[in-house]
Amino acid sequence: MTPVQEQFSKHAKEYNSHNIIQQIVSKALVRDLNFEPKRILELGCGSGQIFKNINFDFDYYKAIDFSSEMCDIHPKNKNLDVICLDFDSQQFYDELENEKYDLILSSSALQWSKDLSKIIKSLSNISSNINMVLFTSNTFKTIFDLTDTISPILDLKEIKKSFDNFYRCEYEVLNYKIEFDNKKDLFNYIKNSGVSGDKKTLSFDQAKHLYKNYNLGYLEFEVVFIKGTNC
């Protein structure tokens, strides 16, 4: 299990109370759909943020996440399969081979891919339509600047390059802020939100420096909404 997987699984039970941004963008992702697909694939389904906002009938919905704990608490449906798979694994590609979908959805997940271009290339063979949102490296930007570290999240240029090779895309970049009453609550949010990935990348001295010098009363988030077609 990778460090990112460990963090998502460890905090699965508390995830719904700490993933405010993920809930906002998932709702917006579904609201922005301009048709009602019958066969849907979702990558990084988590505890069901996207699925809970689907308010139309579908024939089949496959939801994939690498955390078994997240999959366990995902909503259930007779036309839904929830599958625990790492989308960087060969098993993931084997699972989707020869399948076809009207739409592929993903919210706040694919920024963790080790090879985003490989995934998007594979997806382009099974669906002509994608609707996704990814965090960018400008999320928690001040934190990375203060600690002189590099975000584990892809930057916007890298994300666009991966998608543009296989889909004709529309992009919309949005910035969010979450304000906190005190520094303790702010850092607890980072710990439990599932956005920071492997938090062990900071040394003790870096973490101490960050806590002392982070003077903003809010956290920064940047997401990119991507709507693509290869028709």
VOGU-407973 format. One line per 10 residues: number of its first residue (from 1); for each residue x, y, z of N, C-alpha, C, CB. Coordinates in steps of 0.001 Angstrom, whole numbers, always signed. Glycine has a CB too. Layout:
# VOGU-407973
NUM> X:Y:Z:X:Y:Z:X:Y:Z:X:Y:Z | ... .
***
This chain:
# VOGU-407973
1> +841:-1198:+0:+0:+0:+0:+878:+1252:+0:-952:+4:+1226 | +604:+2190:-902:+1403:+3404:-993:+1067:+4348:+150:+1180:+4099:-2341 | +1950:+5345:+441:+1653:+6315:+1486:+335:+7048:+1270:+2765:+7308:+1580 | +27:+7395:+13:-1236:+8084:-266:-2412:+7178:+69:-1305:+8528:-1745 | -2347:+5908:-340:-3403:+4959:-15:-3586:+4835:+1491:-3094:+3596:-619 | -2474:+4766:+2212:-2531:+4625:+3663:-3273:+5790:+4296:-1126:+4521:+4245 | -2994:+7007:+3808:-3626:+8181:+4398:-5128:+8190:+4134:-2989:+9456:+3850 | -5547:+7858:+2911:-6971:+7832:+2608:-7679:+6748:+3408:-7193:+7614:+1115 | -7058:+5580:+3514:-7677:+4480:+4245:-7740:+4768:+5740:-6913:+3186:+3995 | -6675:+5339:+6277:-6603:+5624:+7710:-7709:+6559:+8151:-5257:+6221:+8063 .
11> -8025:+7552:+7302:-8997:+8565:+7685:-10343:+8404:+6990:-8447:+9922:+7393 | -10620:+7196:+6468:-11857:+6982:+5715:-13098:+7309:+6519:-11933:+5560:+5244 | -13135:+6896:+7778:-14332:+7093:+8592:-14627:+8580:+8835:-14175:+6370:+9926 | -13564:+9411:+8950:-13768:+10837:+9210:-13795:+11658:+7937:-12687:+11357:+10120 | -13610:+10995:+6780:-13393:+11716:+5524:-14529:+12675:+5185:-13214:+10733:+4396 | -15769:+12247:+5380:-16895:+13082:+4964:-17000:+14384:+5748:-18175:+12312:+5106 | -16389:+14455:+6907:-16456:+15692:+7689:-15275:+16614:+7418:-16517:+15368:+9167 | -14316:+16159:+6604:-13124:+16968:+6336:-12916:+17270:+4851:-11906:+16266:+6876 | -13766:+16727:+3982:-13531:+16892:+2545:-14467:+17935:+1944:-13706:+15555:+1820 | -14480:+19109:+2527:-15404:+20163:+2108:-15216:+20520:+639:-15215:+21406:+2973 .
21> -13996:+20750:+233:-13727:+21121:-1154:-14115:+19990:-2090:-12249:+21482:-1341 | -13787:+18746:-1721:-14142:+17613:-2559:-15649:+17528:-2757:-13618:+16320:-1950 | -16425:+17800:-1713:-17877:+17761:-1833:-18392:+18865:-2755:-18521:+17887:-456 | -17810:+20042:-2644:-18226:+21167:-3488:-17974:+20866:-4961:-17485:+22449:-3079 | -16768:+20402:-5275:-16425:+20192:-6685:-17143:+18977:-7261:-14913:+20025:-6845 | -17409:+17959:-6441:-18151:+16798:-6927:-19574:+17185:-7318:-18176:+15694:-5862 | -20195:+17996:-6496:-21550:+18461:-6797:-21560:+19294:-8072:-22113:+19281:-5624 | -20561:+20167:-8230:-20474:+21002:-9422:-20227:+20157:-10663:-19368:+22043:-9265 | -19449:+19098:-10520:-19124:+18223:-11642:-20391:+17585:-12213:-18129:+17134:-11202 | -21252:+17084:-11339:-22495:+16450:-11780:-23476:+17493:-12310:-23135:+15659:-10626 .
31> -23535:+18631:-11650:-24446:+19702:-12078:-24122:+20189:-13482:-24383:+20873:-11102 | -22866:+20063:-13873:-22409:+20584:-15161:-22629:+19601:-16317:-20942:+20937:-15073 | -23142:+18416:-16040:-23377:+17447:-17108:-24458:+17962:-18055:-23780:+16076:-16522 | -24225:+17797:-19368:-25205:+18260:-20348:-25956:+17115:-21013:-24522:+19093:-21401 | -25791:+15892:-20485:-26588:+14759:-20934:-26627:+13730:-19807:-26008:+14137:-22250 | -27515:+12731:-19953:-27677:+11714:-18930:-27122:+10380:-19444:-29168:+11576:-18527 | -25864:+10093:-19135:-25232:+8864:-19625:-25851:+7621:-18996:-23733:+8892:-19343 | -25878:+6540:-19759:-26441:+5285:-19262:-25373:+4364:-18672:-27173:+4566:-20382 | -24173:+4435:-19212:-23052:+3635:-18684:-21965:+4594:-18206:-22484:+2640:-19776 | -21645:+4515:-16916:-20746:+5488:-16288:-19606:+4760:-15583:-21517:+6387:-15285 .
41> -18413:+5291:-15759:-17242:+4837:-15012:-16756:+5996:-14157:-16110:+4325:-15970 | -16526:+5725:-12878:-15962:+6755:-11997:-14643:+6270:-11419:-16951:+7115:-10858 | -13631:+7121:-11481:-12317:+6802:-10930:-12072:+7617:-9671:-11209:+7065:-11966 | -11655:+6924:-8601:-11438:+7601:-7324:-12750:+7955:-6660:-10603:+8855:-7521 | -13621:+6965:-6528:-14992:+7229:-6054:-15066:+7617:-4588:-15849:+6019:-6279 | -14037:+7297:-3807:-14058:+7650:-2392:-15279:+7086:-1692:-14018:+9154:-2225 | -15874:+7898:-849:-17050:+7461:-89:-18356:+7810:-795:-17038:+8086:+1295 | -18262:+8240:-2070:-19481:+8437:-2860:-19884:+9864:-3106:-20584:+7767:-2208 | -18935:+10809:-3099:-19290:+12216:-3279:-19997:+12469:-4619:-18036:+13082:-3185 | -19486:+11872:-5700:-20137:+12057:-6998:-21445:+11277:-7052:-19204:+11614:-8143 .
51> -21395:+10017:-6679:-22564:+9146:-6816:-23780:+9707:-6073:-22238:+7744:-6295 | -23563:+10306:-4935:-24670:+10861:-4143:-25371:+12001:-4862:-24160:+11349:-2796 | -24711:+12588:-5870:-25308:+13703:-6600:-25911:+13279:-7941:-24269:+14774:-6830 | -25816:+11990:-8285:-26435:+11489:-9513:-27944:+11361:-9278:-25810:+10108:-9943 | -28722:+12151:-9991:-30174:+12165:-9766:-30951:+11721:-10999:-30625:+13559:-9354 | -30315:+10916:-11849:-30990:+10393:-13035:-30752:+8888:-13114:-30486:+11104:-14329 | -31561:+8214:-13911:-31442:+6766:-14045:-30269:+6391:-14943:-32737:+6175:-14598 | -29626:+5296:-14617:-28529:+4780:-15430:-28654:+3259:-15501:-27138:+5204:-14843 | -28017:+2681:-16516:-28059:+1228:-16682:-26950:+541:-15899:-27953:+861:-18156 | -25779:+1183:-15860:-24649:+566:-15170:-23667:+1646:-14733:-23947:-476:-16080 .
61> -23160:+1486:-13526:-22209:+2445:-12949:-21094:+1639:-12288:-22911:+3417:-11909 | -19863:+1846:-12756:-18708:+1192:-12122:-17891:+2253:-11400:-17827:+431:-13178 | -17689:+2070:-10098:-16947:+3026:-9270:-15692:+2344:-8749:-17823:+3558:-8088 | -14546:+2980:-8964:-13259:+2389:-8592:-12523:+3299:-7615:-12393:+2134:-9843 | -11950:+2693:-6570:-11117:+3442:-5628:-10050:+2501:-5071:-11980:+4061:-4470 | -8888:+3071:-4705:-7817:+2206:-4210:-7896:+1932:-2714:-6491:+2820:-4527 | -8830:+2560:-2021:-8980:+2345:-586:-10168:+1424:-313:-9159:+3690:+150 | -9900:+252:+231:-10990:-678:+541:-11917:-103:+1608:-10425:-2027:+1009 | -11349:+697:+2517:-12173:+1325:+3547:-13160:+2316:+2930:-11286:+2035:+4581 | -12707:+3077:+1934:-13606:+3988:+1234:-14681:+3207:+485:-12819:+4881:+261 .
71> -14274:+2150:-196:-15239:+1345:-952:-16312:+755:-36:-14516:+219:-1706 | -15914:+387:+1169:-16861:-214:+2118:-17973:+754:+2509:-16125:-681:+3368 | -17676:+2064:+2562:-18689:+3023:+3009:-19362:+3736:+1839:-18061:+4048:+3939 | -19021:+3345:+613:-19664:+3919:-568:-21122:+3460:-619:-18909:+3510:-1870 | -22049:+4313:-1072:-23450:+3895:-1221:-23576:+2683:-2138:-24297:+5051:-1769 | -24637:+1919:-1949:-24871:+720:-2749:-26076:+943:-3669:-25099:-517:-1835 | -26079:+218:-4814:-27164:+320:-5776:-27157:-947:-6614:-27024:+1597:-6670 | -28326:-1379:-7065:-28410:-2631:-7825:-27657:-2561:-9154:-29865:-2982:-8085 | -27527:-1371:-9722:-26825:-1210:-10995:-25404:-667:-10816:-27614:-285:-11904 | -24896:-791:-9602:-23585:-237:-9252:-22612:-1332:-8841:-23723:+785:-8126 .
81> -21400:-1277:-9387:-20296:-2105:-8913:-19230:-1190:-8319:-19707:-2984:-10068 | -18862:-1418:-7070:-17772:-686:-6433:-16583:-1628:-6331:-18188:-138:-5021 | -15480:-1247:-6950:-14329:-2133:-7073:-13098:-1461:-6481:-14084:-2515:-8549 | -12379:-2194:-5658:-11159:-1669:-5037:-9965:-1999:-5919:-10961:-2252:-3609 | -9458:-963:-6600:-8309:-1112:-7488:-7482:+160:-7469:-8760:-1444:-8926 | -6185:+2:-7599:-5271:+1129:-7774:-5226:+1468:-9258:-3836:+800:-7223 | -5582:+2722:-9622:-5623:+3029:-11055:-4236:+3162:-11681:-6396:+4305:-11280 | -3184:+2927:-10931:-1845:+2822:-11512:-1397:+1372:-11688:-846:+3560:-10644 | -2276:+428:-11381:-1891:-986:-11428:-2301:-1625:-12754:-2526:-1752:-10256 | -1642:-2715:-13083:-2006:-3453:-14292:-3401:-4042:-14158:-986:-4565:-14576 .
91> -3791:-4405:-12943:-5129:-4951:-12720:-6214:-3957:-13142:-5308:-5329:-11245 | -5926:-2673:-12942:-6876:-1629:-13354:-7073:-1664:-14867:-6379:-226:-12909 | -5980:-1719:-15613:-6074:-1734:-17074:-6726:-3024:-17565:-4681:-1573:-17705 | -6437:-4133:-16895:-7065:-5402:-17263:-8571:-5354:-17014:-6434:-6562:-16475 | -8972:-4707:-15931:-10386:-4608:-15572:-11189:-3867:-16633:-10539:-3910:-14230 | -10589:-2861:-17227:-11313:-2005:-18165:-11144:-2403:-19626:-10869:-594:-17992 | -10299:-3384:-19877:-10041:-3786:-21260:-11326:-4221:-21944:-9009:-4918:-21309 | -11579:-3669:-23130:-12735:-4000:-23973:-14060:-3463:-23435:-12836:-5491:-24127 | -14034:-2657:-22383:-15270:-2058:-21885:-15538:-733:-22601:-15194:-1841:-20354 | -16816:-319:-22605:-17213:+944:-23214:-18157:+1691:-22265:-17891:+704:-24596 .
101> -17958:+3018:-22172:-18788:+3841:-21307:-19215:+5109:-22033:-18041:+4190:-20015 | -20393:+5596:-21669:-20878:+6864:-22227:-20131:+8045:-21630:-22383:+7019:-21982 | -19674:+7878:-20391:-19018:+8980:-19683:-18095:+8433:-18603:-20065:+9933:-19063 | -16949:+9090:-18451:-16049:+8786:-17340:-15969:+10009:-16441:-14631:+8371:-17850 | -16220:+9807:-15162:-16188:+10869:-14163:-15027:+10640:-13199:-17528:+10938:-13394 | -14478:+11722:-12690:-13468:+11612:-11638:-13362:+12948:-10931:-12086:+11179:-12216 | -13332:+12905:-9618:-13226:+14130:-8830:-12144:+13990:-7773:-14569:+14469:-8173 | -11177:+14888:-7820:-10162:+15001:-6759:-9368:+13716:-6557:-10823:+15389:-5454 | -9053:+13024:-7649:-8367:+11738:-7525:-7184:+11589:-8466:-9333:+10627:-7772 | -7356:+11915:-9732:-6331:+11577:-10720:-5045:+12374:-10578:-6875:+11778:-12086 .
111> -5060:+13425:-9763:-3805:+14153:-9531:-2782:+13288:-8802:-4072:+15428:-8726 | -3233:+12163:-8220:-2311:+11276:-7518:-1696:+10226:-8436:-3023:+10595:-6376 | -2104:+10190:-9700:-1588:+9159:-10596:-79:+9290:-10798:-2301:+9230:-11941 | +567:+8141:-10893:+2006:+8117:-11186:+2277:+8313:-12668:+2623:+6802:-10720 | +1262:+8093:-13500:+1410:+8260:-14954:+61:+8678:-15526:+1925:+6935:-15638 | -245:+9967:-15403:-1554:+10470:-15816:-1785:+10263:-17315:-1683:+11955:-15466 | -784:+10499:-18118:-929:+10342:-19570:-1321:+8913:-19944:+376:+10726:-20278 | -735:+7948:-19267:-1055:+6544:-19552:-2518:+6252:-19245:-146:+5605:-18736 | -3000:+6774:-18139:-4393:+6557:-17771:-5327:+7211:-18782:-4668:+7101:-16367 | -5057:+8463:-19135:-5949:+9173:-20054:-5946:+8506:-21421:-5534:+10649:-20182 .
121> -4797:+8036:-21867:-4736:+7316:-23140:-5632:+6080:-23096:-3282:+6912:-23468 | -5570:+5340:-22010:-6402:+4154:-21863:-7887:+4514:-21829:-6019:+3397:-20597 | -8216:+5578:-21113:-9612:+5999:-21011:-10168:+6437:-22363:-9746:+7133:-20001 | -9315:+7031:-23197:-9766:+7508:-24510:-10217:+6362:-25407:-8651:+8290:-25197 | -9809:+5145:-25074:-10214:+3974:-25858:-11550:+3397:-25413:-9154:+2906:-25768 | -12032:+3820:-24245:-13273:+3224:-23737:-14412:+4227:-23583:-13012:+2570:-22411 | -14115:+5515:-23747:-15189:+6516:-23701:-14790:+7765:-24471:-15533:+6879:-22246 | -15765:+8346:-25174:-15534:+9591:-25916:-15755:+10819:-25055:-16439:+9654:-27128 | -16249:+10640:-23839:-16593:+11773:-22985:-16026:+11622:-21589:-18092:+11936:-22911 | -15363:+12673:-21117:-14876:+12713:-19748:-15307:+14025:-19093:-13335:+12555:-19707 .
131> -15553:+13945:-17810:-15857:+15134:-17016:-15159:+14946:-15681:-17420:+15353:-16836 | -14119:+15762:-15438:-13246:+15503:-14297:-12826:+16794:-13620:-12018:+14723:-14734 | -12388:+16659:-12393:-11778:+17779:-11678:-10580:+17250:-10908:-12803:+18477:-10718 | -9464:+17975:-11004:-8230:+17591:-10326:-7724:+18765:-9496:-7153:+17135:-11348 | -7156:+18477:-8347:-6389:+19493:-7630:-5106:+19767:-8409:-6071:+19036:-6165 | -4596:+20996:-8324:-3317:+21326:-8936:-2278:+21593:-7848:-3458:+22551:-9871 | -1050:+21772:-8282:+64:+21984:-7346:-36:+23311:-6588:+1381:+21931:-8097 | -944:+24199:-7000:-1136:+25452:-6253:-1981:+25265:-5001:-1784:+26492:-7144 | -2499:+24055:-4796:-3164:+23743:-3535:-2123:+23721:-2417:-3917:+22379:-3621 | -2420:+24421:-1325:-1483:+24554:-196:-185:+25235:-631:-1171:+23170:+408 .
141> -257:+26130:-1589:+936:+26744:-2164:+1817:+27406:-1101:+535:+27770:-3210 | +1223:+28155:-198:+2008:+28846:+827:+2746:+27862:+1720:+1107:+29738:+1673 | +2141:+26728:+1998:+2786:+25707:+2827:+4052:+25192:+2147:+1815:+24539:+3106 | +3957:+24905:+861:+5130:+24396:+150:+6203:+25471:+1:+4726:+23868:-1226 | +5769:+26726:-149:+6745:+27820:-226:+7491:+27975:+1100:+6043:+29145:-600 | +6766:+27914:+2197:+7370:+28097:+3513:+8343:+26974:+3868:+6287:+28187:+4567 | +8028:+25768:+3440:+8864:+24615:+3797:+9886:+24289:+2713:+7990:+23394:+4058 | +9873:+25093:+1640:+10816:+24898:+532:+10742:+23468:+10:+12256:+25225:+980 | +9516:+22986:-155:+9284:+21642:-680:+8426:+21733:-1937:+8604:+20737:+385 | +8404:+20645:-2680:+7648:+20594:-3933:+6355:+19818:-3717:+8491:+19946:-5065 .
151> +5279:+20355:-4214:+3994:+19679:-4079:+4025:+18320:-4754:+2875:+20533:-4667 | +3408:+17300:-4127:+3318:+15984:-4780:+2264:+15968:-5879:+3000:+14900:-3748 | +1503:+17057:-5997:+433:+17145:-6984:+973:+17738:-8284:-743:+17996:-6445 | +473:+17261:-9411:+881:+17772:-10705:+501:+19237:-10866:+261:+16945:-11815 | +1319:+19980:-11635:+944:+21367:-11904:-3:+21421:-13094:+2196:+22237:-12168 | -605:+22582:-13301:-1645:+22737:-14311:-1121:+22422:-15711:-2209:+24153:-14272 | +95:+22846:-16008:+671:+22604:-17328:+796:+21109:-17604:+2043:+23278:-17444 | +1266:+20356:-16619:+1414:+18906:-16787:+62:+18228:-16972:+2139:+18300:-15581 | -920:+18687:-16207:-2265:+18109:-16309:-2839:+18334:-17701:-3202:+18716:-15245 | -2751:+19570:-18181:-3295:+19886:-19505:-2602:+19084:-20600:-3159:+21381:-19792 .
161> -1305:+18935:-20501:-556:+18183:-21505:-1045:+16748:-21583:+940:+18212:-21193 | -1295:+16136:-20435:-1747:+14742:-20401:-3106:+14575:-21066:-1814:+14242:-18962 | -4006:+15531:-20833:-5349:+15426:-21400:-5394:+15823:-22868:-6309:+16287:-20616 | -4650:+16852:-23246:-4714:+17369:-24614:-4197:+16377:-25647:-3928:+18651:-24714 | -3412:+15429:-25234:-2902:+14425:-26166:-3985:+13466:-26653:-1790:+13641:-25514 | -5112:+13384:-25895:-6104:+12356:-26199:-7542:+12864:-26274:-6026:+11286:-25175 | -7806:+14062:-25758:-9154:+14631:-25796:-9094:+16100:-26203:-9849:+14481:-24424 | -10182:+16568:-26810:-10365:+18003:-27000:-11043:+18515:-25729:-11222:+18330:-28308 | -10364:+19386:-25012:-10797:+19723:-23655:-11135:+21197:-23469:-9731:+19338:-22680 | -12087:+21419:-22587:-12358:+22745:-22038:-11873:+22727:-20588:-13900:+23122:-22137 .
171> -11169:+23785:-20191:-10625:+23862:-18840:-11186:+25079:-18104:-9088:+23924:-18882 | -11459:+24874:-16832:-11834:+25998:-15966:-11090:+25846:-14645:-13392:+26055:-15734 | -10280:+26836:-14312:-9494:+26798:-13076:-10179:+27652:-12021:-8039:+27291:-13320 | -10405:+27060:-10856:-11053:+27773:-9763:-10188:+27694:-8509:-12461:+27195:-9490 | -10218:+28773:-7730:-9485:+28819:-6468:-10460:+28941:-5304:-8483:+29992:-6458 | -10185:+28194:-4253:-11023:+28192:-3057:-10165:+28488:-1832:-11755:+26835:-2896 | -10814:+29001:-807:-10171:+29180:+490:-11107:+28652:+1570:-9810:+30680:+744 | -10532:+27961:+2537:-11287:+27559:+3724:-10664:+28272:+4918:-11280:+25988:+3920 | -11480:+29038:+5626:-10988:+29788:+6786:-11159:+28975:+8065:-11726:+31136:+6912 | -10258:+29211:+9017:-10263:+28477:+10277:-10170:+29454:+11442:-9100:+27461:+10326 .
181> -10745:+29052:+12572:-10722:+29899:+13770:-9353:+29904:+14436:-11774:+29432:+14765 | -8609:+28824:+14275:-7301:+28755:+14922:-6379:+27832:+14124:-7436:+28258:+16387 | -5094:+27914:+14446:-4073:+27169:+13709:-4206:+25660:+13921:-2680:+27630:+14131 | -4618:+25245:+15104:-4769:+23816:+15377:-5794:+23193:+14450:-5172:+23585:+16832 | -6954:+23855:+14313:-7997:+23335:+13432:-7516:+23293:+11984:-9266:+24188:+13543 | -6757:+24297:+11598:-6235:+24361:+10232:-5341:+23165:+9937:-5460:+25667:+10012 | -4430:+22861:+10845:-3505:+21761:+10597:-4178:+20398:+10759:-2314:+21864:+11535 | -5197:+20321:+11588:-5970:+19084:+11684:-6694:+18807:+10382:-6972:+19160:+12839 | -7165:+19880:+9728:-7839:+19715:+8444:-6874:+19125:+7410:-8403:+21067:+7950 | -5652:+19653:+7374:-4654:+19135:+6439:-4444:+17643:+6678:-3314:+19902:+6583 .
191> -4349:+17267:+7941:-4074:+15882:+8312:-5171:+14939:+7847:-3904:+15769:+9810 | -6434:+15397:+7922:-7561:+14495:+7688:-8268:+14677:+6356:-8544:+14663:+8767 | -7861:+15660:+5566:-8638:+16011:+4378:-8389:+15112:+3185:-8349:+17410:+3992 | -7252:+14429:+3124:-6947:+13614:+1964:-6395:+14401:+794:-8160:+12889:+1536 | -5953:+15626:+1031:-5412:+16455:-51:-3895:+16490:-23:-5960:+17871:+42 | -3324:+16284:+1141:-1881:+16485:+1277:-1043:+15272:+908:-1566:+16879:+2672 | -1688:+14126:+664:-923:+12952:+243:-78:+12398:+1369:-38:+13293:-937 | +1180:+12143:+1088:+2094:+11567:+2082:+2662:+12675:+2957:+3242:+10778:+1391 | +2074:+12835:+4150:+2496:+13928:+5028:+3848:+13677:+5675:+1464:+14153:+6100 | +4438:+12503:+5490:+5743:+12203:+6059:+6869:+12886:+5288:+5967:+10704:+6083 .
201> +6523:+13633:+4222:+7562:+14294:+3442:+8194:+15441:+4224:+6987:+14810:+2126 | +7541:+15955:+5256:+8088:+17029:+6072:+8889:+16455:+7239:+6961:+17940:+6590 | +10077:+16993:+7437:+10857:+16610:+8604:+10270:+17292:+9838:+12355:+16984:+8420 | +10757:+16892:+10998:+10279:+17503:+12236:+10559:+19005:+12229:+10941:+16838:+13460 | +11769:+19393:+11817:+12137:+20816:+11790:+11286:+21597:+10799:+13615:+20977:+11438 | +11006:+20988:+9639:+10156:+21657:+8652:+8749:+21848:+9195:+10111:+20855:+7346 | +8217:+20816:+9831:+6874:+20901:+10387:+6804:+21966:+11487:+6439:+19535:+10938 | +7833:+22019:+12329:+7885:+23013:+13401:+7951:+24424:+12822:+9095:+22756:+14318 | +8787:+24599:+11803:+8920:+25906:+11130:+7596:+26316:+10503:+10028:+25858:+10046 | +6932:+25361:+9875:+5660:+25656:+9226:+4615:+26097:+10245:+5160:+24434:+8454 .
211> +4508:+25351:+11336:+3500:+25685:+12353:+3750:+27075:+12936:+3502:+24632:+13482 | +5009:+27410:+13100:+5363:+28704:+13693:+5129:+29856:+12726:+6819:+28699:+14138 | +5368:+29638:+11445:+5400:+30746:+10495:+4200:+30823:+9553:+6632:+30651:+9688 | +3319:+29835:+9604:+2134:+29903:+8752:+1133:+30852:+9403:+1505:+28481:+8531 | +1038:+32051:+8857:+237:+33100:+9493:-1096:+33375:+8808:+1022:+34362:+9537 | -1413:+32605:+7791:-2710:+32777:+7138:-3797:+32097:+7962:-2684:+32206:+5699 | -4970:+32664:+7952:-6098:+32066:+8668:-6917:+31151:+7780:-6987:+33146:+9239 | -6355:+30776:+6648:-7081:+29945:+5689:-6101:+29041:+4942:-7881:+30824:+4691 | -6666:+28047:+4266:-5904:+27176:+3379:-6304:+27463:+1937:-6134:+25678:+3731 | -5332:+27338:+1034:-5566:+27623:-381:-5755:+26317:-1152:-4391:+28442:-977 .
221> -6700:+26335:-2076:-6939:+25192:-2942:-7093:+25691:-4373:-8197:+24393:-2489 | -6533:+24963:-5314:-6768:+25249:-6723:-7176:+23967:-7419:-5513:+25865:-7390 | -8275:+24036:-8165:-8752:+22868:-8909:-8954:+23266:-10365:-10076:+22306:-8296 | -8840:+22258:-11233:-9142:+22484:-12650:-10256:+21532:-13065:-7871:+22281:-13544 | -11333:+22102:-13602:-12429:+21320:-14154:-12098:+21035:-15620:-13807:+22073:-14009 | -12276:+19787:-16025:-11917:+19366:-17378:-13098:+18644:-18009:-10661:+18454:-17364 | -13562:+19158:-19121:-14594:+18510:-19904:-14008:+18195:-21272:-15869:+19401:-20019 | -13966:+16887:-21619:-13295:+16506:-22837:-14113:+15552:-23688:-11985:+15893:-22515 | -13854:+15604:-24987:-14472:+14681:-25925:-13462:+14315:-26995:-15746:+15292:-26554 | -13524:+13081:-27468:-12660:+12708:-28594:-13499:+12283:-29799:-11700:+11568:-28186 .
231> -14753:+12793:-29837:-15632:+12487:-30951:-15108:+13133:-32231:-17062:+12960:-30656 .
***
